[in-house]
Amino acid sequence: MVIVASKGGVGAHPARFHNLMAMETTEVELPGGERRRVRPRLAEGEERAALWGRLVAMYKPYADYATYTERQIPVVVLEPASE
């Protein structure tokens, strides 16, 4: 599972990113209503590059946003958390 948080970019409050990254684990709702505990972490390097392309394919405004900011939009990976 992957999400992007823009640290206060277009339409997102900076606290959303900081609050997510401050949590050791959190719960997300998957399609169909299933809930799962996950652990957030930042993707970096080659992993980030690979995921970025997939995210832009699903949500085109991220590509546009990235062209007019020097700030790198973080890619947050949500990994299953052991209970």
Secondary structure, 3 states (H helix, E strand, C coil): CEEECCCCCCCCCHHHHHHHHHCCCEEEECCCCCEEEEEEEECCHHHHHHHHHHHHHHCCHHHHHHHCCCCCCCEEEEEECCC
